[in-house]
Amino acid sequence: MRAVIQRVSHASVTVDDAVIGAIGPGLLALISVAPADTDKDADYIADKIATLRIFKDENEKMNRSVLDAGGEVLVISQFTLHGDCRRGRRPSFIGAAQPERAIPLYERIVARLRDDKHLRVATGEFGAYMQVALTNDGPVTLLLDSEKQF
């Protein structure tokens, strides 16, 4: 499972000209599920999202998590994170899980953040054409991989 995490001052997602999810200060999490991913991978990503210490403390050091900072999370499915661009000019997406596999794991991440971590979580619409708007704060952008490839 892969994720791109961005610290944001605000972010929103629009589908069919309607804003379906929006947050204030917090994290935008773009999530991609691989075919072999399990609940363990989803739990790892959810825990990392909630506990990464990338918010400033009173000394201006990145030492607080989104939980500590009282932030929100916008979670968006983005299968293109598993796009393979090493050959040719058209990406291959065979590294991304099919929806029947990906949706339950994506939903598990959302549930873990909401129910276990008690964060306010907004979401996109799985499989929809979405427009994501954000203001990256810092900028801070991090890559996560549950297989720890990077």
DAGIFEN-V100293 format. One record per pair of residues at least 4 apart in sequence whose ideal C-beta (glycine too) atoms are under 8 Angstrom apart, sorted by the first residue. I is the first residue (numbers start at 1). J is the second residue. D is the distance in Angstrom with one decimal. If there is no record, write none. Layout:
BEGIN
i = [I | I]
j = [J | J]
d = [D | D]
END
This chain:
BEGIN
i = [1 | 1 | 1 | 1 | 1 | 1 | 1 | 1 | 1 | 1 | 1 | 1 | 1 | 2 | 2 | 2 | 2 | 2 | 2 | 2 | 2 | 2 | 3 | 3 | 3 | 3 | 3 | 3 | 3 | 3 | 3 | 3 | 3 | 4 | 4 | 4 | 4 | 4 | 4 | 4 | 4 | 5 | 5 | 5 | 5 | 5 | 5 | 5 | 5 | 5 | 5 | 5 | 5 | 6 | 6 | 6 | 6 | 6 | 6 | 6 | 6 | 6 | 6 | 7 | 7 | 7 | 7 | 7 | 7 | 7 | 7 | 7 | 7 | 8 | 8 | 8 | 8 | 8 | 8 | 8 | 8 | 8 | 8 | 9 | 9 | 9 | 9 | 10 | 10 | 10 | 10 | 10 | 10 | 11 | 11 | 11 | 11 | 11 | 11 | 11 | 11 | 11 | 12 | 12 | 12 | 12 | 12 | 12 | 12 | 12 | 13 | 13 | 13 | 13 | 13 | 13 | 13 | 13 | 13 | 13 | 13 | 13 | 13 | 13 | 14 | 14 | 14 | 14 | 14 | 14 | 14 | 15 | 15 | 15 | 15 | 15 | 15 | 15 | 20 | 20 | 20 | 21 | 21 | 21 | 21 | 22 | 22 | 23 | 23 | 23 | 23 | 23 | 23 | 23 | 24 | 24 | 25 | 25 | 25 | 25 | 26 | 26 | 26 | 26 | 26 | 26 | 26 | 27 | 27 | 27 | 27 | 27 | 27 | 28 | 28 | 28 | 28 | 28 | 29 | 29 | 29 | 29 | 29 | 29 | 30 | 30 | 30 | 31 | 31 | 31 | 31 | 31 | 31 | 31 | 31 | 32 | 32 | 32 | 32 | 32 | 32 | 32 | 33 | 33 | 33 | 33 | 33 | 33 | 33 | 33 | 33 | 33 | 34 | 34 | 34 | 34 | 34 | 35 | 35 | 35 | 35 | 35 | 37 | 37 | 37 | 37 | 37 | 37 | 38 | 38 | 39 | 39 | 39 | 40 | 40 | 41 | 41 | 41 | 41 | 42 | 42 | 42 | 42 | 42 | 42 | 42 | 43 | 43 | 43 | 44 | 44 | 45 | 45 | 45 | 45 | 46 | 46 | 46 | 46 | 46 | 46 | 46 | 47 | 47 | 48 | 48 | 49 | 49 | 49 | 49 | 49 | 50 | 50 | 50 | 50 | 50 | 50 | 50 | 50 | 51 | 51 | 52 | 52 | 52 | 53 | 53 | 53 | 53 | 53 | 54 | 54 | 54 | 54 | 54 | 55 | 55 | 55 | 55 | 55 | 55 | 55 | 55 | 56 | 56 | 56 | 56 | 56 | 57 | 57 | 57 | 57 | 59 | 62 | 64 | 64 | 65 | 66 | 66 | 66 | 66 | 67 | 67 | 67 | 71 | 72 | 72 | 72 | 72 | 73 | 73 | 73 | 73 | 73 | 74 | 74 | 74 | 74 | 75 | 75 | 75 | 75 | 75 | 75 | 75 | 75 | 76 | 76 | 76 | 76 | 77 | 77 | 77 | 77 | 77 | 79 | 79 | 79 | 79 | 79 | 80 | 80 | 80 | 81 | 82 | 82 | 82 | 83 | 83 | 83 | 83 | 83 | 84 | 84 | 84 | 84 | 84 | 85 | 87 | 96 | 97 | 97 | 97 | 98 | 99 | 99 | 99 | 101 | 102 | 102 | 103 | 103 | 104 | 105 | 106 | 106 | 107 | 108 | 109 | 110 | 110 | 110 | 111 | 111 | 112 | 112 | 113 | 113 | 113 | 114 | 114 | 114 | 114 | 124 | 124 | 124 | 125 | 136 | 136 | 143 | 145 | 145]
j = [31 | 32 | 33 | 34 | 37 | 41 | 42 | 44 | 45 | 105 | 145 | 146 | 147 | 31 | 32 | 34 | 81 | 82 | 143 | 144 | 145 | 146 | 29 | 30 | 31 | 32 | 45 | 48 | 49 | 81 | 143 | 144 | 145 | 29 | 30 | 78 | 81 | 141 | 142 | 143 | 144 | 27 | 28 | 29 | 30 | 48 | 49 | 52 | 54 | 141 | 142 | 143 | 144 | 11 | 27 | 28 | 30 | 134 | 136 | 139 | 140 | 141 | 142 | 26 | 27 | 54 | 55 | 136 | 137 | 138 | 139 | 140 | 141 | 23 | 25 | 26 | 27 | 28 | 74 | 134 | 135 | 136 | 137 | 24 | 25 | 135 | 137 | 22 | 23 | 24 | 25 | 134 | 135 | 22 | 23 | 26 | 28 | 74 | 132 | 133 | 134 | 135 | 19 | 21 | 22 | 23 | 74 | 132 | 133 | 134 | 19 | 20 | 21 | 22 | 74 | 76 | 122 | 123 | 124 | 125 | 130 | 131 | 132 | 133 | 18 | 19 | 20 | 130 | 131 | 132 | 133 | 20 | 124 | 125 | 128 | 129 | 130 | 131 | 123 | 124 | 125 | 74 | 122 | 123 | 124 | 74 | 122 | 28 | 71 | 72 | 73 | 74 | 120 | 122 | 71 | 72 | 69 | 71 | 72 | 137 | 66 | 69 | 71 | 72 | 73 | 74 | 120 | 49 | 66 | 71 | 72 | 73 | 74 | 73 | 74 | 76 | 132 | 134 | 49 | 73 | 74 | 75 | 76 | 109 | 76 | 78 | 81 | 45 | 75 | 76 | 77 | 78 | 81 | 106 | 109 | 77 | 78 | 79 | 80 | 81 | 82 | 96 | 37 | 41 | 77 | 79 | 96 | 97 | 101 | 102 | 105 | 106 | 41 | 82 | 95 | 96 | 97 | 95 | 96 | 97 | 98 | 101 | 41 | 42 | 97 | 101 | 105 | 146 | 42 | 105 | 43 | 105 | 108 | 44 | 146 | 45 | 105 | 146 | 147 | 46 | 105 | 106 | 108 | 109 | 112 | 146 | 47 | 108 | 112 | 48 | 146 | 49 | 109 | 144 | 146 | 50 | 108 | 109 | 112 | 113 | 116 | 117 | 51 | 112 | 52 | 144 | 66 | 73 | 109 | 113 | 144 | 65 | 66 | 67 | 73 | 112 | 113 | 117 | 119 | 65 | 67 | 65 | 66 | 142 | 62 | 63 | 64 | 65 | 68 | 62 | 64 | 65 | 140 | 142 | 62 | 63 | 64 | 65 | 66 | 68 | 69 | 71 | 60 | 61 | 62 | 63 | 64 | 61 | 62 | 63 | 64 | 63 | 140 | 68 | 69 | 69 | 71 | 72 | 73 | 119 | 71 | 117 | 119 | 119 | 119 | 120 | 121 | 122 | 113 | 119 | 120 | 121 | 122 | 121 | 122 | 123 | 124 | 106 | 109 | 110 | 113 | 121 | 122 | 123 | 124 | 123 | 124 | 130 | 132 | 102 | 106 | 124 | 126 | 127 | 83 | 93 | 96 | 97 | 102 | 91 | 93 | 96 | 96 | 93 | 95 | 96 | 91 | 92 | 93 | 95 | 96 | 91 | 92 | 93 | 94 | 95 | 91 | 92 | 102 | 101 | 102 | 105 | 102 | 103 | 126 | 127 | 105 | 106 | 126 | 107 | 126 | 108 | 109 | 110 | 126 | 111 | 112 | 113 | 114 | 121 | 123 | 115 | 116 | 116 | 117 | 117 | 119 | 121 | 118 | 119 | 120 | 121 | 128 | 130 | 132 | 130 | 140 | 141 | 150 | 149 | 150]
d = [7.1 | 6.9 | 5.6 | 6.2 | 4.7 | 4.2 | 6.5 | 7.4 | 5.3 | 7.0 | 7.3 | 4.2 | 8.0 | 7.5 | 4.7 | 7.5 | 4.5 | 6.4 | 7.3 | 6.7 | 5.2 | 7.6 | 5.5 | 6.4 | 5.2 | 7.4 | 5.3 | 7.6 | 7.0 | 7.5 | 7.5 | 4.2 | 7.9 | 7.5 | 4.3 | 7.6 | 6.5 | 6.6 | 7.5 | 6.0 | 7.7 | 5.7 | 7.4 | 5.5 | 8.0 | 7.8 | 6.3 | 6.7 | 7.7 | 7.1 | 4.7 | 7.8 | 6.3 | 7.8 | 6.8 | 4.5 | 8.0 | 6.4 | 5.2 | 7.5 | 6.7 | 4.9 | 7.9 | 7.8 | 6.1 | 5.5 | 6.9 | 6.9 | 4.7 | 5.6 | 7.8 | 3.8 | 7.9 | 7.3 | 7.1 | 6.4 | 6.7 | 5.1 | 7.7 | 4.9 | 5.9 | 6.0 | 5.6 | 7.5 | 5.6 | 4.7 | 4.6 | 7.3 | 6.6 | 5.4 | 7.1 | 7.1 | 5.7 | 7.1 | 5.5 | 7.8 | 4.5 | 4.8 | 6.9 | 6.6 | 3.9 | 7.4 | 5.3 | 6.6 | 3.9 | 7.5 | 7.5 | 7.4 | 5.1 | 7.6 | 7.2 | 5.9 | 4.6 | 7.5 | 6.6 | 6.0 | 7.4 | 7.7 | 4.4 | 7.9 | 5.2 | 7.1 | 5.1 | 7.8 | 6.5 | 5.2 | 6.9 | 6.8 | 4.5 | 7.9 | 7.3 | 5.2 | 7.3 | 5.1 | 4.8 | 7.1 | 5.5 | 7.8 | 7.8 | 6.8 | 6.1 | 5.7 | 3.4 | 5.4 | 6.0 | 7.4 | 6.0 | 7.8 | 7.9 | 3.8 | 6.8 | 4.7 | 7.2 | 5.3 | 7.7 | 5.9 | 7.2 | 5.2 | 7.1 | 7.2 | 5.5 | 7.7 | 3.2 | 3.8 | 5.5 | 7.3 | 8.0 | 6.3 | 5.2 | 6.4 | 7.7 | 4.9 | 7.4 | 7.8 | 4.9 | 7.1 | 7.3 | 5.3 | 5.3 | 6.0 | 7.0 | 4.9 | 7.1 | 7.8 | 5.2 | 4.2 | 6.3 | 6.9 | 6.2 | 6.9 | 5.7 | 6.5 | 7.6 | 5.8 | 6.2 | 7.5 | 5.6 | 5.4 | 7.1 | 3.5 | 4.8 | 5.9 | 5.0 | 7.9 | 8.0 | 7.7 | 7.0 | 4.3 | 6.6 | 3.9 | 4.9 | 6.3 | 7.9 | 6.0 | 6.0 | 6.8 | 5.7 | 7.8 | 7.8 | 4.7 | 7.4 | 6.2 | 4.2 | 7.0 | 6.5 | 7.6 | 5.7 | 6.8 | 7.5 | 7.8 | 6.1 | 7.2 | 6.2 | 6.4 | 7.7 | 6.5 | 7.0 | 3.8 | 7.8 | 6.2 | 4.5 | 7.8 | 4.3 | 5.1 | 7.1 | 8.0 | 6.2 | 7.5 | 6.4 | 6.4 | 4.7 | 6.3 | 5.8 | 6.0 | 5.8 | 6.4 | 7.4 | 4.6 | 3.8 | 5.5 | 7.6 | 7.3 | 5.9 | 7.6 | 5.7 | 5.4 | 7.2 | 6.3 | 7.5 | 6.4 | 7.8 | 6.4 | 6.3 | 5.5 | 8.0 | 8.0 | 6.1 | 4.3 | 6.4 | 4.9 | 6.8 | 6.0 | 7.5 | 6.9 | 6.0 | 5.4 | 6.1 | 5.4 | 7.8 | 5.1 | 8.0 | 7.6 | 5.4 | 7.0 | 6.7 | 7.8 | 4.1 | 6.8 | 6.7 | 6.7 | 4.0 | 6.8 | 5.3 | 6.6 | 6.2 | 7.4 | 6.9 | 5.4 | 7.9 | 4.1 | 5.2 | 7.5 | 7.7 | 3.8 | 4.9 | 6.9 | 4.1 | 7.7 | 6.3 | 6.7 | 7.9 | 6.2 | 6.8 | 7.7 | 6.8 | 4.5 | 7.2 | 6.9 | 5.7 | 5.4 | 7.4 | 4.9 | 7.5 | 7.6 | 4.8 | 7.3 | 7.7 | 7.5 | 6.4 | 5.4 | 7.1 | 6.0 | 7.5 | 5.1 | 7.3 | 7.2 | 4.2 | 6.6 | 6.0 | 7.0 | 5.2 | 6.3 | 4.8 | 7.3 | 7.9 | 6.1 | 3.9 | 7.8 | 7.2 | 7.2 | 7.0 | 7.7 | 7.8 | 6.4 | 3.9 | 3.9 | 3.8 | 7.0 | 5.6 | 7.5 | 7.6 | 6.2 | 4.5 | 7.7 | 7.4 | 5.8 | 5.0 | 7.5 | 7.3 | 4.1 | 4.2 | 7.6 | 6.7 | 5.4 | 7.0 | 6.1 | 7.2 | 5.8 | 7.6 | 6.1 | 5.6 | 6.3 | 6.9 | 6.8 | 6.2 | 6.1 | 6.2 | 6.5 | 6.2 | 5.7 | 5.8 | 5.3 | 7.7 | 4.8 | 6.6 | 5.1 | 4.8 | 4.9 | 7.4 | 6.4 | 7.9 | 4.9 | 6.9 | 4.9 | 7.3 | 6.6 | 6.9 | 6.6 | 5.6 | 4.6 | 5.5]
END
